Amino acid sequence: MAKLPRPSDFDFSKPSSWPQWRDRYTRYTIAAKIDKEDARIRINDLVYTMGSDAETVYTSFKLSADDEKNYKTVLDKFNDYFVPQVNVIHERAVFNERTQESGESVEAFVRALYVLSATCDFKDSKDDRILDRLVVGLLDKEVSKELQMKKTLTLT
């Protein structure tokens, strides 16, 4: 089997790319069987593969001796560092203010609502919320009124 090339260094100037880089790195560790190694080896491989900037971030975590031996804890610390906390109230406000834009197709509007709803923590009411926003946010107010009169209207 050919030796796999390591993923490229993580670009610290683009922290929003962390989830994609992390997922790519995870695939690499499975393919290269690094995921079967001791946690300390896995942690050192992660930090080394991320690049020299990772050293500064890693040492800023101030990990306990036990946490320094726990791969999941270290990965969670990097997740917390790179992935911003979501303000659900703000995300829902943005979702609730979204209306169909001039020249935007209904399909594009629905896709945008799905994307926006992903960070709203709607749980089981997600489809109902998207449906409500779709009906109310349509540019064609006649179609909107027609849809509002249908008792059994569903998102599908």
DSSP file with accessible surface (Angstrom, degrees, kcal/mol):
  #  RESIDUE AA STRUCTURE BP1 BP2  ACC     N-H-->O    O-->H-N    N-H-->O    O-->H-N    TCO  KAPPA ALPHA  PHI   PSI    X-CA   Y-CA   Z-CA
    1    1 A M              0   0  192      0, 0.0     2,-0.1     0, 0.0     3,-0.1   0.000 360.0 360.0 360.0 135.5    0.0    0.0    0.0
    2    2 A A        -     0   0   84      1,-0.1     2,-0.3     0, 0.0     0, 0.0  -0.369 360.0-104.1 -70.4 147.9    1.3    3.4   -0.9
    3    3 A K        -     0   0  198      1,-0.1    -1,-0.1    -2,-0.1    29,-0.1  -0.556  37.0-125.6 -73.4 132.9    2.2    5.9    1.9
    4    4 A L        -     0   0   61     -2,-0.3     2,-0.2    24,-0.1    -1,-0.1  -0.610  18.4-121.7 -80.9 137.2   -0.5    8.6    2.2
    5    5 A P        -     0   0  111      0, 0.0     3,-0.1     0, 0.0    -1,-0.1  -0.514  32.8-110.0 -74.2 143.7    0.6   12.2    2.0
    6    6 A R        -     0   0  105     -2,-0.2     3,-0.1     1,-0.1    19,-0.1  -0.386  38.1 -97.0 -65.8 151.8   -0.3   14.2    5.1
    7    7 A P        -     0   0   20      0, 0.0    -1,-0.1     0, 0.0     3,-0.1  -0.305  51.8 -93.1 -61.3 155.6   -3.0   16.8    4.8
    8    8 A S        -     0   0   95      1,-0.1     3,-0.1    -3,-0.1    41,-0.0  -0.253  55.4 -77.3 -66.8 160.3   -1.7   20.3    4.2
    9    9 A D        -     0   0  106      1,-0.1     2,-0.3    -3,-0.1    41,-0.2  -0.193  54.6-100.3 -53.8 149.0   -1.1   22.6    7.2
   10   10 A F        -     0   0    8     40,-1.6     2,-1.1    39,-0.2    43,-0.2  -0.553  31.7-125.3 -72.0 136.4   -4.2   24.2    8.7
   11   11 A D    >   -     0   0   67     -2,-0.3     3,-2.1     3,-0.2     6,-0.2  -0.730  22.3-169.1 -87.2 100.4   -4.6   27.8    7.5
   12   12 A F  T 3  S+     0   0   40     -2,-1.1    -1,-0.2     1,-0.3     6,-0.0   0.652  82.4  67.6 -68.1 -13.4   -4.9   29.7   10.8
   13   13 A S  T 3  S+     0   0   93      1,-0.2    -1,-0.3     2,-0.1     3,-0.1   0.570 102.2  49.5 -80.8  -6.9   -5.9   32.9    8.8
   14   14 A K    X   +     0   0  121     -3,-2.1     3,-2.2     1,-0.1    -1,-0.2  -0.595  63.2 164.9-127.9  70.1   -9.2   31.0    7.9
   15   15 A P  G >  S+     0   0   59      0, 0.0     3,-1.9     0, 0.0    -1,-0.1   0.796  71.3  68.9 -61.1 -24.9  -10.5   29.6   11.2
   16   16 A S  G 3  S+     0   0  101      1,-0.3     4,-0.3     2,-0.1    -2,-0.0   0.698  90.3  63.9 -67.9 -14.4  -13.9   29.0    9.6
   17   17 A S  G <> S+     0   0   35     -3,-2.2     4,-2.4    -6,-0.2    -1,-0.3   0.462  74.5  99.3 -85.8   0.5  -12.3   26.2    7.5
   18   18 A W  H <> S+     0   0    0     -3,-1.9     4,-3.5     1,-0.2     5,-0.3   0.917  76.0  53.3 -54.7 -49.6  -11.5   24.2   10.6
   19   19 A P  H  > S+     0   0   38      0, 0.0     4,-2.3     0, 0.0    -1,-0.2   0.918 112.7  44.7 -57.5 -40.1  -14.5   21.8   10.3
   20   20 A Q  H  > S+     0   0  123     -4,-0.3     4,-2.2     2,-0.2    -2,-0.2   0.919 115.8  46.6 -68.5 -42.7  -13.5   20.8    6.8
   21   21 A W  H  X S+     0   0   23     -4,-2.4     4,-2.9     2,-0.2     5,-0.2   0.939 112.6  50.5 -63.7 -45.2   -9.8   20.5    7.7
   22   22 A R  H  X S+     0   0   49     -4,-3.5     4,-2.6     1,-0.2    -2,-0.2   0.920 111.0  48.3 -58.9 -44.9  -10.6   18.5   10.8
   23   23 A D  H  X S+     0   0   83     -4,-2.3     4,-2.1    -5,-0.3    -1,-0.2   0.901 112.4  48.7 -65.6 -38.5  -12.8   16.1    8.8
   24   24 A R  H  X S+     0   0  171     -4,-2.2     4,-2.2     2,-0.2    -2,-0.2   0.920 111.8  49.3 -65.3 -44.0  -10.1   15.7    6.2
   25   25 A Y  H  X S+     0   0    1     -4,-2.9     4,-2.7     1,-0.2    -2,-0.2   0.913 108.4  53.7 -61.9 -41.0   -7.5   15.0    8.8
   26   26 A T  H  X S+     0   0   47     -4,-2.6     4,-1.9     1,-0.2    -1,-0.2   0.916 108.2  49.5 -61.1 -43.0   -9.8   12.5   10.5
   27   27 A R  H  X S+     0   0  181     -4,-2.1     4,-2.6     1,-0.2    -1,-0.2   0.912 110.3  51.7 -60.8 -42.4  -10.2   10.6    7.2
   28   28 A Y  H  X S+     0   0   28     -4,-2.2     4,-2.9     1,-0.2     6,-0.3   0.933 107.5  51.6 -60.2 -45.6   -6.4   10.7    6.8
   29   29 A T  H  <>S+     0   0    2     -4,-2.7     5,-1.7     1,-0.2     6,-1.7   0.864 112.1  46.8 -63.9 -33.7   -5.8    9.2   10.3
   30   30 A I  H ><5S+     0   0   96     -4,-1.9     3,-1.1     3,-0.2    -1,-0.2   0.946 114.5  45.8 -70.9 -47.6   -8.2    6.4    9.6
   31   31 A A  H 3<5S+     0   0   47     -4,-2.6    -2,-0.2     1,-0.3    -1,-0.2   0.873 118.1  43.2 -63.5 -36.3   -6.7    5.6    6.2
   32   32 A A  T 3<5S-     0   0   38     -4,-2.9    -1,-0.3    -5,-0.2    -2,-0.2   0.403 110.5-123.7 -89.3   0.4   -3.1    5.8    7.6
   33   33 A K  T X 5S+     0   0  133     -3,-1.1     3,-1.0    -4,-0.2    -3,-0.2   0.684  73.2 130.1  64.6  21.4   -4.2    3.8   10.7
   34   34 A I  G > < +     0   0   20     -5,-1.7     3,-2.1    -6,-0.3    -4,-0.2   0.807  60.6  71.6 -71.0 -27.2   -3.1    6.5   13.0
   35   35 A D  G 3  S+     0   0   42     -6,-1.7    -1,-0.2     1,-0.3    -5,-0.1   0.688  91.9  58.6 -62.9 -14.2   -6.5    6.3   14.7
   36   36 A K  G <  S+     0   0  164     -3,-1.0    -1,-0.3    -7,-0.3    -2,-0.2   0.534  90.6  97.4 -90.0  -6.1   -5.3    3.0   16.2
   37   37 A E  S <  S-     0   0   98     -3,-2.1    -3,-0.0     1,-0.2     5,-0.0  -0.269  89.4 -77.4 -79.8 167.7   -2.3    4.5   17.9
   38   38 A D     >  -     0   0   96      1,-0.1     4,-2.3     4,-0.0     3,-0.5  -0.253  46.3-111.8 -57.5 148.1   -1.9    5.6   21.5
   39   39 A A  H  > S+     0   0   26      1,-0.2     4,-2.9     2,-0.2     5,-0.2   0.851 116.0  56.7 -57.2 -37.9   -3.7    9.0   22.3
   40   40 A R  H  > S+     0   0  147      2,-0.2     4,-2.3     1,-0.2    -1,-0.2   0.902 108.6  46.7 -64.3 -37.7   -0.3   10.8   22.8
   41   41 A I  H  > S+     0   0   86     -3,-0.5     4,-2.6     2,-0.2    -2,-0.2   0.932 112.8  49.9 -67.6 -43.1    0.8    9.8   19.4
   42   42 A R  H  X S+     0   0   58     -4,-2.3     4,-2.4     2,-0.2    -2,-0.2   0.909 111.6  48.5 -61.4 -43.4   -2.5   10.9   17.9
   43   43 A I  H  X S+     0   0    3     -4,-2.9     4,-2.6     2,-0.2     5,-0.2   0.941 113.0  46.9 -63.6 -47.1   -2.4   14.2   19.7
   44   44 A N  H  X S+     0   0  103     -4,-2.3     4,-2.6    -5,-0.2     5,-0.2   0.884 111.6  51.4 -64.9 -35.9    1.2   14.9   18.6
   45   45 A D  H  X S+     0   0   17     -4,-2.6     4,-2.9     2,-0.2     5,-0.2   0.923 110.4  49.8 -65.1 -42.6    0.3   13.9   15.0
   46   46 A L  H  X S+     0   0    0     -4,-2.4     4,-2.3     2,-0.2    -2,-0.2   0.961 114.5  42.6 -58.7 -53.7   -2.6   16.3   15.0
   47   47 A V  H  X S+     0   0    4     -4,-2.6     4,-1.2     1,-0.2     7,-0.3   0.924 116.5  48.4 -63.4 -42.2   -0.6   19.2   16.3
   48   48 A Y  H >< S+     0   0  164     -4,-2.6     3,-0.5    -5,-0.2    -1,-0.2   0.933 112.2  48.5 -63.5 -45.1    2.3   18.5   14.0
   49   49 A T  H 3< S+     0   0    3     -4,-2.9    -1,-0.2     1,-0.2    -2,-0.2   0.862 104.5  60.2 -66.4 -33.6    0.1   18.1   10.9
   50   50 A M  H 3< S-     0   0    0     -4,-2.3   -40,-1.6    -5,-0.2    -1,-0.2   0.826 112.7-119.4 -63.1 -32.6   -1.7   21.4   11.7
   51   51 A G    X<  -     0   0    9     -4,-1.2     3,-1.7    -3,-0.5     4,-0.5  -0.475  36.2 -53.1 115.1 175.3    1.6   23.2   11.4
   52   52 A S  T >> S+     0   0   99      1,-0.3     3,-1.1     2,-0.2     4,-0.6   0.797 125.5  63.6 -63.2 -30.1    3.8   25.4   13.6
   53   53 A D  H 3> S+     0   0   91      1,-0.2     4,-1.4    -3,-0.2     3,-0.3   0.770  90.9  69.1 -64.4 -22.8    1.0   27.8   14.5
   54   54 A A  H <> S+     0   0    0     -3,-1.7     4,-3.3    -7,-0.3    -1,-0.2   0.812  87.0  65.9 -66.4 -28.8   -0.8   24.9   16.3
   55   55 A E  H <> S+     0   0   96     -3,-1.1     4,-2.4    -4,-0.5    -1,-0.2   0.923 102.0  46.9 -58.8 -45.5    1.9   24.8   19.0
   56   56 A T  H  X S+     0   0  103     -4,-0.6     4,-1.3    -3,-0.3    -1,-0.2   0.921 115.4  45.2 -63.4 -44.8    1.0   28.2   20.3
   57   57 A V  H  X S+     0   0    9     -4,-1.4     4,-0.6     2,-0.2     3,-0.4   0.943 112.4  51.8 -65.2 -46.0   -2.7   27.4   20.3
   58   58 A Y  H >< S+     0   0   41     -4,-3.3     3,-1.3     1,-0.2     4,-0.3   0.918 109.4  48.7 -58.7 -45.3   -2.2   24.0   21.9
   59   59 A T  H >< S+     0   0   83     -4,-2.4     3,-1.1     1,-0.3    -1,-0.2   0.794 101.8  65.1 -69.2 -23.1   -0.1   25.4   24.8
   60   60 A S  H 3< S+     0   0   64     -4,-1.3    -1,-0.3    -3,-0.4    -2,-0.2   0.688  85.7  74.2 -70.9 -15.2   -2.7   28.0   25.4
   61   61 A F  T << S-     0   0   26     -3,-1.3    -1,-0.2    -4,-0.6    -2,-0.2   0.733  86.4-150.0 -70.5 -21.9   -5.2   25.3   26.4
   62   62 A K    <   -     0   0  179     -3,-1.1     2,-0.1    -4,-0.3    -3,-0.1   0.949  24.4-165.7  50.3  57.0   -3.4   24.7   29.7
   63   63 A L        -     0   0   22     -5,-0.3    -1,-0.1     1,-0.1     2,-0.1  -0.422  17.1-118.1 -75.8 147.8   -4.4   21.1   29.8
   64   64 A S     >  -     0   0   58     -2,-0.1     4,-2.2     1,-0.1     5,-0.2  -0.300  35.6-100.6 -72.8 167.9   -4.1   18.9   32.9
   65   65 A A  T  4 S+     0   0   64      1,-0.2     4,-0.3     2,-0.2    -1,-0.1   0.892 125.7  47.9 -59.6 -38.8   -1.8   15.9   32.8
   66   66 A D  T >4 S+     0   0  123      1,-0.2     3,-1.4     2,-0.2    -1,-0.2   0.913 110.0  51.3 -68.6 -42.5   -4.8   13.6   32.2
   67   67 A D  G >4 S+     0   0   55      1,-0.3     3,-1.8     2,-0.2     7,-0.3   0.828  99.4  64.7 -66.4 -29.1   -6.2   15.8   29.4
   68   68 A E  G 3< S+     0   0   97     -4,-2.2    -1,-0.3     1,-0.3    -2,-0.2   0.661 104.8  47.6 -65.9 -13.5   -2.8   15.8   27.7
   69   69 A K  G <  S+     0   0  116     -3,-1.4     2,-0.6    -4,-0.3    -1,-0.3   0.220  94.3  88.0-109.1  10.7   -3.4   12.1   27.2
   70   70 A N    <>  -     0   0   70     -3,-1.8     4,-2.0     1,-0.2     5,-0.2  -0.910  54.8-168.2-118.5 106.5   -6.9   12.3   25.9
   71   71 A Y  H  > S+     0   0   17     -2,-0.6     4,-2.8     1,-0.2     5,-0.2   0.902  88.3  52.5 -59.5 -44.7   -7.3   12.8   22.1
   72   72 A K  H  > S+     0   0  129      1,-0.2     4,-2.8     2,-0.2    -1,-0.2   0.910 108.2  51.3 -61.0 -41.7  -11.0   13.7   22.2
   73   73 A T  H  > S+     0   0   30      2,-0.2     4,-2.1     1,-0.2    -1,-0.2   0.931 111.7  46.9 -61.0 -44.9  -10.4   16.4   24.9
   74   74 A V  H  X S+     0   0    0     -4,-2.0     4,-2.2    -7,-0.3    -2,-0.2   0.940 113.0  48.5 -64.3 -44.6   -7.6   18.0   22.7
   75   75 A L  H  X S+     0   0   25     -4,-2.8     4,-2.6     1,-0.2    -2,-0.2   0.917 110.2  52.2 -62.8 -40.6   -9.8   17.8   19.6
   76   76 A D  H  X S+     0   0   59     -4,-2.8     4,-2.7    -5,-0.2    -1,-0.2   0.879 107.0  53.6 -61.4 -37.8  -12.7   19.4   21.5
   77   77 A K  H  X S+     0   0   77     -4,-2.1     4,-2.0     2,-0.2    -1,-0.2   0.913 109.6  47.1 -63.9 -43.0  -10.4   22.2   22.7
   78   78 A F  H  X S+     0   0    0     -4,-2.2     4,-2.5     2,-0.2     5,-0.3   0.912 111.3  52.4 -64.7 -39.7   -9.4   22.9   19.1
   79   79 A N  H  X S+     0   0   30     -4,-2.6     4,-2.9     1,-0.2    -2,-0.2   0.943 110.6  47.2 -58.7 -47.5  -13.1   22.8   18.1
   80   80 A D  H  < S+     0   0  101     -4,-2.7    -1,-0.2     1,-0.2    -2,-0.2   0.870 112.8  50.6 -62.1 -35.9  -14.0   25.3   20.9
   81   81 A Y  H  < S+     0   0  127     -4,-2.0    -2,-0.2    -5,-0.2    -1,-0.2   0.909 122.3  28.4 -69.7 -42.8  -11.1   27.5   19.8
   82   82 A F  H  < S+     0   0   12     -4,-2.5    -2,-0.2    -5,-0.1    -3,-0.2   0.766 107.1  71.5 -93.6 -30.0  -12.0   27.6   16.1
   83   83 A V  S  < S-     0   0   57     -4,-2.9    -1,-0.1    -5,-0.3     3,-0.1  -0.809  79.8-134.3 -95.9 115.4  -15.8   27.2   16.0
   84   84 A P        -     0   0  103      0, 0.0     2,-0.2     0, 0.0    -3,-0.1  -0.315  25.3-103.8 -66.9 148.9  -17.6   30.3   17.2
   85   85 A Q        -     0   0  162     -5,-0.1     2,-0.4     1,-0.1    -5,-0.0  -0.528  37.7-122.1 -70.3 138.0  -20.4   29.8   19.7
   86   86 A V        -     0   0   78     -2,-0.2     2,-1.0    -3,-0.1     3,-0.1  -0.687   8.7-145.5 -87.5 131.2  -23.8   30.3   18.0
   87   87 A N     >  -     0   0   96     -2,-0.4     4,-2.5     1,-0.2     5,-0.2  -0.839  14.6-167.6 -93.1  97.8  -26.2   32.9   19.3
   88   88 A V  H  > S+     0   0   45     -2,-1.0     4,-2.8     1,-0.2     5,-0.2   0.871  83.0  55.9 -59.8 -38.8  -29.5   31.1   18.7
   89   89 A I  H  > S+     0   0  126      1,-0.2     4,-2.1     2,-0.2    -1,-0.2   0.944 111.4  43.7 -60.4 -45.9  -31.6   34.3   19.3
   90   90 A H  H  > S+     0   0  105      2,-0.2     4,-2.5     1,-0.2    -2,-0.2   0.925 112.6  52.1 -65.1 -43.5  -29.7   36.2   16.6
   91   91 A E  H  X S+     0   0   50     -4,-2.5     4,-2.3     1,-0.2    -2,-0.2   0.900 110.8  48.0 -61.1 -40.2  -29.8   33.2   14.2
   92   92 A R  H  X S+     0   0   67     -4,-2.8     4,-3.1     2,-0.2    -1,-0.2   0.877 109.2  53.7 -69.0 -35.5  -33.6   32.9   14.6
   93   93 A A  H  X S+     0   0   39     -4,-2.1     4,-1.6    -5,-0.2    -2,-0.2   0.936 109.8  47.3 -63.2 -44.8  -33.9   36.7   14.1
   94   94 A V  H  X S+     0   0   49     -4,-2.5     4,-0.8     1,-0.2     3,-0.2   0.934 114.1  48.3 -61.3 -44.3  -32.0   36.5   10.8
   95   95 A F  H >< S+     0   0    1     -4,-2.3     3,-1.0     1,-0.2    -2,-0.2   0.940 111.8  48.8 -60.0 -48.5  -34.2   33.5    9.8
   96   96 A N  H 3< S+     0   0   76     -4,-3.1    -1,-0.2     1,-0.3    -2,-0.2   0.726 110.4  51.2 -69.5 -20.9  -37.4   35.2   10.7
   97   97 A E  H 3< S+     0   0  148     -4,-1.6    -1,-0.3    -3,-0.2     2,-0.2   0.600  84.8 112.3 -88.2 -10.2  -36.5   38.4    8.8
   98   98 A R    <<  +     0   0   40     -3,-1.0     2,-0.3    -4,-0.8    39,-0.0  -0.409  40.3 169.8 -71.8 128.0  -35.6   36.5    5.6
   99   99 A T        -     0   0   66     -2,-0.2     2,-0.2    37,-0.0    39,-0.2  -0.907  45.5 -81.2-128.7 162.6  -38.0   37.1    2.7
  100  100 A Q        -     0   0   18     37,-3.0     2,-0.2    -2,-0.3     6,-0.1  -0.451  50.8-134.1 -64.7 132.0  -37.8   36.2   -0.9
  101  101 A E    >   -     0   0  114     -2,-0.2     3,-2.4     4,-0.2    38,-0.1  -0.542  30.2 -85.0 -88.8 155.2  -35.5   38.6   -2.7
  102  102 A S  T 3  S+     0   0  117      1,-0.3    -1,-0.1    -2,-0.2     3,-0.1  -0.343 118.0  12.9 -57.4 128.2  -36.4   40.3   -6.0
  103  103 A G  T 3  S+     0   0   85      1,-0.3     2,-0.4    -3,-0.1    -1,-0.3   0.386  96.6 128.4  84.5  -5.1  -35.3   37.9   -8.8
  104  104 A E    <   -     0   0   32     -3,-2.4    -1,-0.3     1,-0.0     2,-0.0  -0.706  57.8-127.5 -86.6 131.5  -34.8   35.0   -6.4
  105  105 A S     >  -     0   0   62     -2,-0.4     4,-2.2     1,-0.1    -4,-0.2  -0.338  19.6-116.4 -71.1 159.5  -36.5   31.8   -7.4
  106  106 A V  H  > S+     0   0   72      1,-0.2     4,-2.8     2,-0.2     5,-0.2   0.902 117.4  54.8 -63.0 -39.4  -38.8   30.0   -4.9
  107  107 A E  H  > S+     0   0  143      1,-0.2     4,-2.5     2,-0.2    -1,-0.2   0.919 108.5  47.1 -60.4 -43.9  -36.4   27.1   -4.9
  108  108 A A  H  > S+     0   0   24      2,-0.2     4,-2.4     1,-0.2    -1,-0.2   0.891 111.5  52.1 -65.0 -38.1  -33.4   29.3   -4.0
  109  109 A F  H  X S+     0   0    0     -4,-2.2     4,-2.2     2,-0.2    -2,-0.2   0.938 110.0  48.1 -62.6 -44.7  -35.5   30.9   -1.3
  110  110 A V  H  X S+     0   0   32     -4,-2.8     4,-2.3     1,-0.2    -2,-0.2   0.930 111.2  50.6 -63.2 -43.7  -36.3   27.5    0.2
  111  111 A R  H  X S+     0   0  147     -4,-2.5     4,-2.4     1,-0.2    -1,-0.2   0.921 109.4  51.4 -59.8 -42.2  -32.7   26.4    0.1
  112  112 A A  H  X S+     0   0   21     -4,-2.4     4,-2.7     1,-0.2    -1,-0.2   0.898 108.3  51.9 -62.7 -38.6  -31.7   29.7    1.8
  113  113 A L  H  X S+     0   0    0     -4,-2.2     4,-2.4     2,-0.2    -1,-0.2   0.901 108.8  50.4 -65.5 -39.7  -34.3   29.0    4.6
  114  114 A Y  H  X S+     0   0   92     -4,-2.3     4,-1.0     2,-0.2    -2,-0.2   0.926 111.6  48.2 -62.3 -44.4  -32.8   25.5    5.1
  115  115 A V  H >< S+     0   0  107     -4,-2.4     3,-0.8     1,-0.2     4,-0.4   0.945 114.0  46.0 -61.8 -47.6  -29.3   26.9    5.4
  116  116 A L  H >< S+     0   0   37     -4,-2.7     3,-1.1     1,-0.2    -1,-0.2   0.874 107.8  57.6 -64.1 -35.9  -30.4   29.6    7.8
  117  117 A S  H >< S+     0   0    4     -4,-2.4     3,-1.8     1,-0.2     5,-0.5   0.731  86.3  80.3 -69.6 -18.8  -32.5   27.1    9.9
  118  118 A A  T << S+     0   0   72     -4,-1.0     3,-0.3    -3,-0.8    -1,-0.2   0.787  99.5  38.1 -60.6 -27.3  -29.4   24.9   10.5
  119  119 A T  T <  S+     0   0   52     -3,-1.1    -1,-0.3    -4,-0.4   -28,-0.2   0.242  97.3  82.9-107.8  13.8  -28.2   27.2   13.3
  120  120 A C  S <  S-     0   0    0     -3,-1.8    -1,-0.2   -29,-0.1    -2,-0.1   0.522  85.2-135.7 -96.7  -8.0  -31.6   28.0   14.8
  121  121 A D        +     0   0   83     -4,-0.4    -3,-0.1    -3,-0.3    -2,-0.1   0.911  45.8 155.8  54.5  47.3  -32.0   24.9   17.0
  122  122 A F    >   -     0   0    9     -5,-0.5     3,-1.9     1,-0.2    -1,-0.1   0.620  23.1-175.0 -77.5 -15.6  -35.6   24.4   15.9
  123  123 A K  G >   -     0   0  150      1,-0.3     3,-1.3     2,-0.2    -1,-0.2  -0.267  67.2  -2.2  56.3-127.1  -35.5   20.7   16.8
  124  124 A D  G 3  S+     0   0  167      1,-0.3     3,-0.3     2,-0.1    -1,-0.3   0.638 131.7  60.7 -71.9 -14.6  -38.7   19.0   15.8
  125  125 A S  G <> S+     0   0   33     -3,-1.9     4,-2.6     1,-0.2    -1,-0.3   0.338  70.5 107.5 -95.6  10.8  -40.4   22.1   14.6
  126  126 A K  H <> S+     0   0   73     -3,-1.3     4,-2.5     1,-0.2     5,-0.2   0.918  80.0  45.4 -56.2 -50.9  -37.8   22.9   11.8
  127  127 A D  H  > S+     0   0   83     -3,-0.3     4,-2.6     1,-0.2    -1,-0.2   0.903 113.4  50.7 -62.9 -39.8  -40.1   22.0    8.9
  128  128 A D  H  > S+     0   0  102     -4,-0.3     4,-2.6     2,-0.2    -1,-0.2   0.911 111.2  48.5 -63.4 -41.3  -43.0   23.9   10.3
  129  129 A R  H  X S+     0   0   87     -4,-2.6     4,-2.4     2,-0.2    -2,-0.2   0.900 111.9  48.6 -66.0 -41.0  -40.8   27.0   10.9
  130  130 A I  H  X S+     0   0    0     -4,-2.5     4,-2.8    -5,-0.2    -2,-0.2   0.928 111.6  50.3 -64.7 -43.4  -39.5   26.8    7.3
  131  131 A L  H  X S+     0   0   18     -4,-2.6     4,-2.8    -5,-0.2     5,-0.2   0.939 111.2  48.2 -59.6 -47.6  -43.0   26.4    6.0
  132  132 A D  H  X S+     0   0   99     -4,-2.6     4,-2.5     1,-0.2     5,-0.3   0.935 114.0  46.1 -58.2 -46.8  -44.2   29.4    7.9
  133  133 A R  H  X S+     0   0   38     -4,-2.4     4,-2.3     1,-0.2    -1,-0.2   0.887 112.4  51.8 -66.1 -37.3  -41.3   31.6    6.8
  134  134 A L  H  X S+     0   0   24     -4,-2.8     4,-0.7     2,-0.2    -2,-0.2   0.960 112.6  43.9 -62.7 -50.8  -41.8   30.4    3.2
  135  135 A V  H >< S+     0   0   11     -4,-2.8     3,-0.7     1,-0.2    -2,-0.2   0.937 120.7  39.8 -63.1 -46.0  -45.5   31.3    3.1
  136  136 A V  H 3< S+     0   0   74     -4,-2.5    -1,-0.2    -5,-0.2    -2,-0.2   0.840 115.2  52.7 -74.3 -30.0  -45.1   34.6    4.8
  137  137 A G  H 3< S+     0   0    1     -4,-2.3   -37,-3.0    -5,-0.3    -1,-0.2   0.440  77.4 120.2 -90.9  -0.1  -41.8   35.6    3.0
  138  138 A L    <<  -     0   0   10     -4,-0.7     6,-0.1    -3,-0.7    -3,-0.0  -0.384  60.0-141.5 -65.3 141.8  -43.0   35.0   -0.6
  139  139 A L  S    S+     0   0   91      1,-0.1     2,-1.2   -38,-0.1    -1,-0.1   0.879  90.4  75.4 -67.8 -38.6  -42.8   38.1   -2.8
  140  140 A D     >  -     0   0   84      1,-0.2     4,-2.2     2,-0.1    -1,-0.1  -0.631  65.4-173.0 -78.7  98.5  -46.1   37.1   -4.6
  141  141 A K  H  > S+     0   0  110     -2,-1.2     4,-2.4     1,-0.2    -1,-0.2   0.784  80.3  59.5 -68.9 -25.8  -48.6   38.1   -1.9
  142  142 A E  H  > S+     0   0  141      2,-0.2     4,-2.3     1,-0.2    -1,-0.2   0.940 108.5  43.8 -66.5 -46.5  -51.5   36.5   -3.8
  143  143 A V  H  > S+     0   0   54      2,-0.2     4,-2.7     1,-0.2     5,-0.2   0.913 111.8  55.2 -63.2 -40.1  -49.8   33.1   -3.7
  144  144 A S  H  X S+     0   0    4     -4,-2.2     4,-2.1     1,-0.2    -2,-0.2   0.935 108.7  47.0 -58.1 -46.7  -48.9   33.7   -0.1
  145  145 A K  H  X S+     0   0  122     -4,-2.4     4,-1.1     1,-0.2    -1,-0.2   0.907 111.2  52.2 -63.1 -41.0  -52.6   34.4    0.8
  146  146 A E  H >< S+     0   0  126     -4,-2.3     3,-0.6     1,-0.2     4,-0.4   0.923 110.7  47.1 -60.1 -47.1  -53.7   31.2   -1.2
  147  147 A L  H >< S+     0   0   37     -4,-2.7     3,-1.2     1,-0.2    -1,-0.2   0.866 105.9  59.1 -64.1 -35.8  -51.2   29.1    0.7
  148  148 A Q  H 3< S+     0   0   94     -4,-2.1    -1,-0.2     1,-0.2    -2,-0.2   0.777 101.7  56.0 -64.2 -24.5  -52.3   30.6    4.0
  149  149 A M  T << S+     0   0  145     -4,-1.1     2,-0.7    -3,-0.6    -1,-0.2   0.593  83.0  98.4 -85.8  -9.3  -55.9   29.3    3.3
  150  150 A K    X   -     0   0  121     -3,-1.2     3,-1.0    -4,-0.4    -3,-0.0  -0.702  56.9-164.1 -84.7 116.6  -54.8   25.7    2.9
  151  151 A K  T 3  S+     0   0  207     -2,-0.7    -1,-0.2     1,-0.2    -4,-0.0   0.780  86.3  42.9 -69.1 -32.2  -55.5   23.8    6.1
  152  152 A T  T 3  S+     0   0  130      2,-0.0    -1,-0.2     0, 0.0     2,-0.1   0.078  78.6 146.6-107.4  26.8  -53.4   20.8    5.3
  153  153 A L    <   +     0   0   54     -3,-1.0     2,-0.3    -6,-0.2   -22,-0.0  -0.386  21.8 179.9 -66.5 131.4  -50.4   22.6    3.8
  154  154 A T        -     0   0   83     -2,-0.1    -2,-0.0     1,-0.1   -26,-0.0  -0.884  41.0-111.7-126.5 165.6  -47.0   20.9    4.4
  155  155 A L              0   0   38     -2,-0.3    -1,-0.1     1,-0.2    -2,-0.0   0.875 360.0 360.0 -65.8 -34.6  -43.5   21.7    3.5
  156  156 A T              0   0  167     -3,-0.0    -1,-0.2     0, 0.0    -3,-0.0   0.863 360.0 360.0 -69.2 360.0  -43.3   18.7    1.1
